[in-house]
Structures are given as structure tokens and as C-alpha cells.
Amino acid sequence: MKRLINIVLAALAAAAVLASCSKYDDTQLRESIEGLTDRVEALESFAEGIQGDITSLQDVLNKAQEGVTVTKVETTAEGWVIYFSDGTTATLRNGEDGAQGGTGGKGNQGDKGNPGESGDAAVPSITIIEDEDGNTFWGYVNEAGESVPFEDENGNPLSTKVDVPEISISEDGYWQVSYDGGQTWTPFDVQAVGDGLSFFKNVTEDQKYYYLELSSGYVLKLLKAYPNPMIMDEDGIPIWDAVKFARGETRIFLLADSTTTYTITKPSGWAVDLVGREITITAPSIENTFAELSGEISLLLSIDGFSGTASIQVYTTESAGEEPTELAVGDYYYSDGTRSATLDESKTVIGVVCWVGDPTLQDEKLAADHPDCTNGLVIALKNNVEYAVWTAEKSTAVSEWINANYTDFQICDAKDTYETDNYLDAMVGYANTCAMKAYNAANPGKEVLAVSELENYEANLPTPETCSGWFLPSVGDLTPFMLNSDSYNTISNAVSEAKGELPQYLWCSSYNLTSENPYYVSTAGRYTYPADLTNHYCAILAF
């Protein structure tokens, strides 16, 4: 581009010298030179803006692929500022205030002047191309409106995970791109006469996502920060189970984010203090005979415009050195609604307590149908080692039907794509199961078989009226004990003692639209799996 500019300017300058030796008025020629200089400077500035846009886009794309969520988006005069949950930001420009291309010079005296180049002429439309597996590549939109991927030296589409393409203007005045660090350049069939417009078109939002729309039409979906922050121990490990305290003991926990706005509720006699991310909890002393020995500590928080509740179950001993008798993971749960820490063979045991806490906090349907089931979750003791397909039908048919016909459960992750751990941690198995039961009733012969099997659970393991009844767990229902080796071993041993067996991988009611497959959880992690293949399944209940 510099070479092209120098050649043109040199020619014009020579003409100006020749003209100065005669009586020729060179005013128009000088204006033409000045106009060209202005236009070149505007184009160079525009090219730099486009390059900055590409870099910003890759930053945002990397965050989305890494599972970093968005806490808020601010609209500015120049565009938008995206705030991420890891504390970083990305600035996107809308280009509306960009500098326009300069006006073309007038013709020589006696000739009609040619019109200047339009400041609204074509701009190279950089875009993102996504394949069927969700992989993304750099590309551009050609004159036919088709998205064409850039290719590396081997002819493969250029992944967005590599260095960003470089944009410049060729010596003959056309846009060109380099995707090998400027070593080689590929021209567009687009003359470099654009103005300051950006290829960021708009940012919109709904309840769970921000949508970044490019001028090419591609829409990048950015997950909002989950408004229910988790309480962690000092090593950053999420707290799933109830925490035991000795009388008068003080322990420190952490929040995922700092906050200065909060409200605390706690059991009587417990002391709780929150400073930034650090939560200090002190159990009641042995002298406090009126204190509550167990309960839930709840913090209503406001973080970056979001409000949510973080909670932790706590308990302490009756007296110094005495072991607690409160509800705990591994307790046996019986058909009459009672429980015990040791197996009572005089009763019919139907399951083992797998999580202690209030499951209604995240499952609106469970809270509406069974508001008193706030103690925890029980995993079924028997019939949980059989194999079954999730559904013999194409699994997308299930989510499509639910999305079209069963819209009152906004948290039902059979309807949405849950791409980060924050949403996968949601305990919504009861709501999911209700939705899938409705689907099964309306689609005989095409049922979600993993849900249909719940009828066998009810026949073999009848539940008391005080609980929710059996349902297919979501990813969040299984995660607390499947990914916690201590909890898993405790539950597995209790199940074995009662002549049951706990598999190491289990079907979920959660579904992922990106992979078009349901989830299963194993002791190694959370994964999607083809719905028409067999897997272990189990049932859980809330009590």
C-alpha cells in the first residue's frame, strides 16, 4: 500500500513541477493530491480498525469456547464493552463514528471533474464459519453472499484457535488478507474504498445469553454468568455436602466472586461474616444451650448486576467431642419416610441419602409440587444397574417437542444448550422428568425409555407420600456425589450393604443441543452420549 501511494504521489508531484514552469493554474492538482492523501490516511486508519475488530472477535470467541461467562454488556457511543466473569473485558466498535473515505480529486481544467469515491463502498466482510461439530473457522463473505473459509498452506480451513488473520491494502488498491503472519497475502475482489464501518452489527440478549451479531449474519452466543454463586472451601473446591463443625469452631470459605452487597440468614447461635470473597463461619459454643445445632447459612448476593443465593448446610455436635446424629450422606432411607445412619433390617430400605441440602432452590417445578422436600436427595437402592437406551428415537425430537409444547419450565435443560459447568450444576432433574413424561404421554411408541422405567421403580420401590417420588436426575443432581470420591465411596458402600449396586456411570435427564445427545455422568466427568445406545440408569427422589 505504501508503494502504491508513493508512486501515485510521485507522479502527481512531477506534474505539479511541470505545471509550475508554465502559466498553468495548479490549484486543482494540489487539491487532488491533498484529497488523495486524506483518502489514503482514512483507508489506513480503517484497515487498522478492521484489524482491531478481528482481534477483539477472537478474544470474545476464545472466552466463549473456554466456558467463560458474561456478567454484563455496556453500550457506548463507539459500540459495546463486554465484561467477563474472569474479570477481563472486550471492547467492540460499531463503526458508526468511523472516518469516511476522502473525496476523489477533480479533473483537469476544461474537463468535467470525476465524482469522488463513495465513503460507503464495499468493505471486506470477515466472518466465522461453524461446522456440524461446533468447530469454528475464519472466513469471508464473497460477492454471491456465500461464506468462504480461509485456508492454510495445506488447504485446510483456518481455525479460529490460531493467530488472527491480518488485513491490509494491496499495491493495486484492493483489500488483502494474510493468515501466516504477513508472509503471504491473498487478495479479496473488493476495492479498498470503505469507510469506518465495523463488522460488529449488534448485541442483543435474552434470559440466559447475549447474542453478538456480525455484519456477515453470523451470531455468536455468549452465556450469561450464572446468578447462583457456589460456596467453596479455601482451596476453591465447591462445597456439596453439609459441613461438620465442632462447638465454637471457626472455619473460612470462599465465594466465586467478591461482593459488597449481601444479606445473610443463618441458624440461631451461628456467627457469619462476609468480606469480599471470604466467608467466616463460627459454630455456637458449648455454653450456648439455646443454639440451633444444624441448618442452612444462606447469602443473598448482588454481583455485577446479578442477584443470586449462595448457601451451605452446617451442623455441630451436641457436646464437645460427641459425634453428630444429624442427616448425612450415606444414611439409609426407608419406605415409611424415616432414615437411619445404620441399616435397620426390620424396615424396607429403598435408597441411600446421596446429597444433603435443599433441591427446591433451583428446581421451580419441584418447589411448586413438593415445597417440603428441602432436606436432600436419595438414590434408589435397586434396579439401578440395568441398561437402557435414553430413547430409540432421534433425541432431537424430544427436545423439539418439549420446546414447542412444554414451555412453562424455563430451567429445563432438556430444552437448552448447557455449555458450561455453571448451568450443568443446576439440580433440575424433577422438572426435566415432568417435561419428558408429558412428551411420553403425547408420543406413544417414541418414549424416553429412561423415564418410562421410572414406573418400574415405583412398582418395586414404593415411596412415602412425604417425598417427591422417583425422577431421572439431571447432571447437577448426580455431580455432587459422582465427582466426589469420598461421597461416592460412602454411598456405594451403603448401597452394597443393602444388597444394591451403584454403577460408575449413569444416564441423566439433561440434554445438549450442540451435540444433539443427552448427558451421562461418570466418576470421571460429565459427557454426552448417543441416545440410542445403552447405558446404566438410576432414579432419585427429593425428601
N, C-alpha and C positions, 0 to 999 in steps of 0.2 A: 504494500500500500504506500509506503514512504517513497519507494522508487517511482511509482506511478505519479504521485504528487509532484515529486521533483522534476520529472520530465515535463509535465504539463506547465508547471510554473516557470521552468526554464524557457520553454517555447514562448509563453506569454511575455516574459521579461525581455526576450530578444526582440519580439515585435514592438514592445514599448520603446526599446532603444532606437530601432529603425524609425519609428514614428517621431521620436524626439528630434531627429535630424531634418525633418520637414516641418511644414506648417500644419501638419495633421493634428487635430484635437484628440488626445489620448484619454480623455476623461472616461469614456465608456469602457475602454480597455482596462483602465485601472480599477473601475468598479467591478468588471468581470473577474479580475484577479482577486480582489477583496472578497467577492461573493464566493468564489471557488474555495478560498482559504477558510471562510466561515463554514462552508458546507463540509469540507474535509474535517475540520475540528469537531463539528457536530456529529459526523459519522464515527469518528474515533471515539468520542465520548459515548455514543450509543453502543458501539461494539463492546466497550468496557462494561457498560450497564448490563448488556446481554450476558457477558461472561460472569458477572456477579450474580445474575439471576440463576444461571446454571449451577454455580457453586452453592447458592442458598438452597436450590431444589434438592441437590444431592444430600446436603446436611439434613433436610427435613425427611427425605426418603430413608436415609440411614437410621434416623431416630425411630421411624415407623417400623422398619424391619427389625430393629433391636428390641422392640416392645416398649420403648419409652413413650409415656402418655403425655397428653397436652393438658396443662392446667387452665390456660385461658388464651384467647387471641384478642389483641388490641388493634383497632382500626386507626390508622394515622393518615395524615394528608398525603403521604407518599405511598401508602399501601397497608401492610399489616406487620405486626410483631407477634410471633408465636412463642409462648412460654411453655417449656417442657418440664416434666416432673423431676428431671435430674438437675434442675437449676439453670440450664442453658436456654438461650433464645435464638430465634432465626428471624431475620428481617427480610420481608418480601416487598418489592415495589410494584405498584400498579402501572407506572409509566405515564400517568395522565399529565404529569408536570414535566415530562422529559423535553429536552430541547429539540425543536424541529429542524429538519434539514434545510440548508440555505437555499435561497432562490437562485436559479441559473442566470448567467450573465446575458446582457442584451447583445444583439447582433451589431455588426459594423455599421458605420454611418451610411444611411441611404437604404439599408435593408431593414426589413421588419424584424424586431427582436424575437428570438425564440422564447417560449414560456419556460419558466424555471421548473426544475424537478419538483414534484409534489412531495411535501413532507409526510404524506400518508401512504407512500408507496410500499411495496411488498417488504415484509420482514421474514427472515428465516424462522419457521415455526418448529422449534425444538420440542420434542415430546418424549413421553415414556411409553414403552410398549410392554405389555404384560402377557405372558404365555399362559397355557392352561394350568400349569403347575404353580402359578403365582410368581414366577421369576420375572424380573423387570430388566429392560434393556433401553439404552439411549437410541433415539431415532429422530426423524423429522417428517413433516407432512409435505408431500410433493404437490405439484400443481393440480393433480387429479383428486386431491384430498385424501390420499392414501398414506398411512403411517408406514414409513420405511426404516428399518433398523440400520444404524451404523454397523460396520463390520470391522473386525480386527484384521491383522495381517494374514490370518488363516481363514478368513471368510466367515468367521463366527459372529453372531450378534454381540455387540459391545455391552457387557453387563454394567448396570449402574453401580456395581460394587467396586469398579476400577476407577482410575482417575477421571475427572470430568472432561468432556470434550472442550477444546479451545476454539473460540470463534474469532475470525478476523476478516479483513477485506483483501481480496486478491489484487494483483497489479493491474488487471483489466477491469477492476471496479465491481467484482461480484463477491457475495458472501462465500466464505470457505470455512471448513471445519478440520481440525486435527484431533485425533484421538490417540496419538502416540507421543504426546508431549511437545508437539510442534515440529517433529522431524519430517513428517509428510502432511500434505493438505489435500482435502477433497473439496472441490467447488460445488456450491448449490447453483441451480439455474435461476438464481434470483439476484437482480442487480442491487447493489448496496446503496439504496436511496431511501432507507426507512427513517422514521422519526424515533422519539424516545419511548415508544410503547414497550411494555414488558410482556412476556408470555404467561405471566400470572394474571388470571382473569377475575377470580372471585374466591372468597372464603365464606362458606355457609356452615350451619350446624344443625344438629337435632339433639335428642336427649343424650346420646352416647358418643357421637362422633362430630368432628369437624371435617368438612369436605373442601379440599384445596383443588380448585378447577383451573386447568391450564387453558390458554387460548386455543390449543390444539383440540380441546374437548376432553382430554384425559382427566380423570378425577382421582385424586389421592385421598384415601380415607385415613384420618388420624384419630386414634382412640382417645377419648377424654380421660383425665385422671379419675380413678375410681373414688367416689366420695365416702368410702368407709375404711379409713386407715387402720392398718393392723398394728397391734402392740407386739413388740419384740423383746427378747432378752438383750443383755448387754453385748452379745456377740452378733446381734442382728438376726437371730433365728426367731421366726414367728411363734407366738405362744398359742397353742391349740387347746391344751388341756387345762383343767383347774390347777392352780398353783398352791402348794402347801407352804404355810408359814408356821414357825414356832411362835409362841406367845411373845409379843414385844419385838419380834424380828423386823428389821428394815431391809427392803430389797429395792433395787433400781431396775427400771425397764425403759425401753425406748419407743418413740413414735417414728414412723417413716419420715415425717416432715415436721418442721418446727411450727409452732403456732403461739400466738399471744391471746387468742380469743377462745375461751372454752368454758364449759360448765361441767362440774363433777358431781356424780351421785355415787354413794358408797354404802356398805353396811354400817350399822351403828358401831362406834368404837374404833373404826379403822381411820388412819390418817393418810391422806393422799395429797401430793403436791406435784405440780407440773411446771417446769421451767424449760422453755424451748422444746426440745425433743425428749427431755429426761423426766421420767415419772418416778417419784419416790413414794413407796407404799410401806406403811408400818402397821403390823397387826396389833390388836389390842393386848394390853399387858395382862398378866395372870391375875392381877388385883381387880381388873375391871370385870366384875361378875355380871354386869348387865349388857355386855357387848354381844353382838351377833358373831357367831363363830364361822359363818360362811356367807357367801353372797356374791354379787356381781359389782365390780367397780366399772362405771361407765363414764366416758368423757365425750361430751358433745362439742365438736371442734369446728372451727372455721379456718380453712387453709386455702389461700389464693382464690377466694371467691366461692369455694365449695364448702358445704357443711356436711358432716358425717359423724357417726358414732363409733368410737373405738372402745372395746370392752375386754375385761379379763375376769375370769372366775377365780375366787380366792377362798381359802379355808384355813383354819388354825385348829390347834388341839384343845381339848377340854381343860387340860392342865399341863404344866411343864413336863416334857418328856413323854406324854401319853400319845399313842397313835390315834389319828383321826378316824372317825366312823362315818364321815360324810361320803356322799356319792363319788365314785371314782371309776375310771376306765378299767374294764375287766370284771366289773360286778355282773352278777347273773340277774336276768330279768325274766319274770315268770308270767304265766298266763293270767294270773289274778292281779297283775299290775304291781306286785311287790318286787323287791330286789334284795340281794344279799352279797356280801363280799366272798363268801364261800358257798359251794354248791349245796343246795338243800334238795336231796333226792326225794323228799316227800311231796314236792311240788313239780309242776310241769314247766321246765325251763324252755323258753322259746328263743332266747337270744342273749347276747352279751353287750354291755354298755361299751360303745366304741368312741364316744365323744361326749364331753360334759360341757354344757353351755346352752344358750337359747337359740334354737334353729329358726324361730319365727322372725328374727330380726331382719333376715334377708329374703325370706320367702313370704310374700304378701298373701298368697293363697293359703298357705299353712296357718298363718296368723289369723286369717278370717275364719277358717274352718275349725281349727283346733287351738284357740288362743291360750289354753292352759298347758300346752305341750312345750314347756320352756326349760326343761331340765337337761335334755341331751338327746342322743341318738343311740339306737340299739341295732346291731347287725344280726340277721337271722342265724339261728343255730344250724338248721338242717336245710337240705335241698339247695344249698348254695354252691355246690360243686358240679352241677350238671352243665352240659354245654348246650348253647342255643345260638342261632343267628339273631342279630338285632332285628332285622326284617328281611324277608325273602324278596321284597320289592326294592326298586331303586330308592335309596334312602332320601334322595332329594324330594321325592313325592310326599314324604311325611312332613318335612319342614315346610314345603309349599302349601300343603293343605292347612297346617296349623297357622301359618302366617295369614292365610286368606280367611279362615273361619273361626279362629280361636284367639282373638286379638286382645282379650282382656288381661292377659298375663304379660306385661311388658318385660318382666325379668326372665322369662322362659328362654333359656339358651338353646332350646331346640329350634328357635326361630332366628337366632342371630349368630354372627361370627364372633367368637370369643378368642382373640388373638394374643392376649397377654395373661399372665398369671393372676392379675388383679381380678379379672372377670371370671376366670376359671375357678377361683377360690370361693365364688358365691355358692351358698348352700340353698339350692332351689330345686332339689330332686322331687319334692312333693308337687310343686307347680308344674314341672315338666311332665310328671306322670299323669296328672289330671288332664293335661292337654293331649297326651298320647292316648289316654283312654277314650277321650272324645273322638280322636282320629280313628281308633279301632272300631268304635261303635258305628261310625259313618262309612267305614271301608271294610266290610266283611270279606275275609279271604285275603286281605292285604295287610294284616295287622303287624304292629310292632310286637314280635313274639316275646321279646324280653319282658314287655309289660304284661302281655297275656298270661305269662307264667305266674304272675302275682296271685292269680286265683288259686293256684296250687299251694302257694304259701299259706293263704288264708284257710284252705281246707285242712292242711297238715299242721299248721301252727296258728290256731285262732288267737286273736289279740284282744286284750281288755278294752272296754269302752273308753277308758281314760287316755288312750294313746291315739295316734293318727291312723293306724293301720299301715300295712306294708306298702312301700313305694320303691321305685327304682332310683337309686342315688344319682345325684349329679357328680361332676368332678369334684366340686367343693365339699360334698358330703363325705367322699372317700379319702381325699387328700390328707386330712389331719392324722389319720392312723396308718394309711398305706405307705406314706412317705416319712413316717416317724418310726424308726426301727424299734424303739422301746415300747411304744404303744402297740405296734403290730405284734410284737412277740408276746406282750401281756394278753392281748385279745386272742391271739392264736392258741396260746396255752390254755386259756379258759374255755375256748370253743372245743379244743381237743379233749379236755377233761369231761365235758358234757357229751362226748361221743359225736362231735361235729368236726368240720374241717374248714379252715379259712384259706382259699386259694391265694396265689400271689399276683393274680391279675383278674380284673372284674369289669364287666360292661357298665357303662354309665347311661343316664338319660340325656346327657349333654351332646350337642351336635355342632359340627363345624362346617359352615357353608363354603369355606375356601377349599377344603379337601373333599367336601361332599361326603363325609363319613362321620359316624358317631365316635365318641371318645371311649377309651378304656383306661383304667388306672392300674398300674402295677407297683410293686415295691421299688421299682427303678425310676418311675416317672409317669407322665401323663401323655397319651398318644391317641391318634385317630386310627381307625381300623375299618376295613370294608364291612359294610353292614350285613352282607350275605355270607360272611364267614362265621364259624362258631367260636364262641368264647365262654368263659365262666360268667355266671351272673349270680347276683345275690339280691336280697331285699333288706331294707332298713325301715325303721319306724321312729317317730318322734314321741317322746313321753313327757 
